[in-house]
């Protein structure tokens, strides 16, 4: 019975360490994500509809079949 009790203790320790690692990694991810986001108002980028004419030609006819044309 001593071996199964030790094994249970080891597994419990492994699970606790894993849960702490996941919690710390998640917190660091959120903290780093918040620090890289720009502060201030969010606006849509304004583009000129004529910009699409300056795209290079399609490399293959199959690629051009899926292109959206006005």
Secondary structure, DSSP 8 states (H G I E B T S, - for coil): -HHHHHHHHHHHHHHHHHHHHHHHHHHHHHHHHHHHS--S--------GGGGGGS---SSHHHHHT----
